[in-house]
Amino acid sequence: MGVRGTRKRAASDVLGAALEVRRAALHAVRGAGGVDGVLAALTGVIGYDHASLSRWDPLRRRHLTLVSSYPDRATSYTETRMHEDPAFTLIRHAPDGIRWWYDVPGRVRRASAGFRDVLEPLGVADGMSQSLVAADGRYVGVLNVSTTRGRCDEAPVRAVMALLGECLAAVADPLRRQPAAAEPAAAREAGSEICSVTLPPSPKAAPVPVSGEPPPGLAEADAPLTLLARRTAARRPLPATVVVPHRRELLELRVSRQGAALLVVCRSVARPAALSVREVQVLAELTRGRTNREIADRLFISARTVSTHIEHILAKLDVPNRAAAAGRAAGWGLEPAP
């Protein structure tokens, strides 16, 4: 009787921890929390030593690390070589998408560079890899967990990890990670505030710094970011947020009323969906419905190069055409540089 009661309590504890993982995942998908919170919550399910959550990039044919506590060498292996490992083939074809260390046949472990050259030198005693698949069948990423403290594949843990696959896939899926209301989807947790300025009622008056150092585009009355902020206030209900490529950065401008003036908070944000600087610039131009030739003229590149960038954009966003890509970008608040 006492043993059964202990087991029930252990299973209940694991289930409660799994619910915390699910909450953290939902927060990350909605833009209300970071991906690191998901791994932090996962410690309640598996007392791991190392863990990582990675997104699959179908265009580059590699994994992109969202968060990891593995050493750099192991992270590099996951990103660039794991998808070619024979052990990974087993993971992808597992019925529930999960392979635990002890479920991998010895011959496969011996042939696996991941086991032989990465995990064993770390002193890993057990762990698991979970293939993350979206509801529409797309492979979107992988969760890796390792421990040096003995087996971690108790029955309750196995059960809840299978149940967590859907919410973990949503975190890795770039199509599911949407912003909270009125915020862009461009990786807010990676951003850092650059400055805050107020714009006086007169359009001829220069911005007044509140905090930080305004970038050149927001330092003068006729500077491009200043004009964009005023244009945003004239065209949209406030508060409003726009995201704009500026030089080699992607900047987020949050515009709100402050009496008769405007308050503009500017910060740098990460590029969404692993887009390059130039791809973000091209995508921003698409939100204006511009042709390849018009985009080429504005960005001082060839129309053929624009076409190539658009192909890459469609693949990374996993959308069928440029109109869908433009709609996605407009939803983020992405606008071309003034």
Helices and strands as residue ranges (DSSP letters): H 2-29, H 36-42, E 50-57, E 62-68, H 72-80, G 82-84, H 86-92, E 98-100, G 101-103, H 106-111, H 113-113, I 114-119, G 120-122, E 126-133, E 139-147, H 155-163, H 165-172, G 188-190, E 192-199, E 208-212, G 216-218, H 224-235, E 240-246, E 249-258, E 261-268, G 272-274, H 277-286, H 292-299, H 303-317, H 322-332
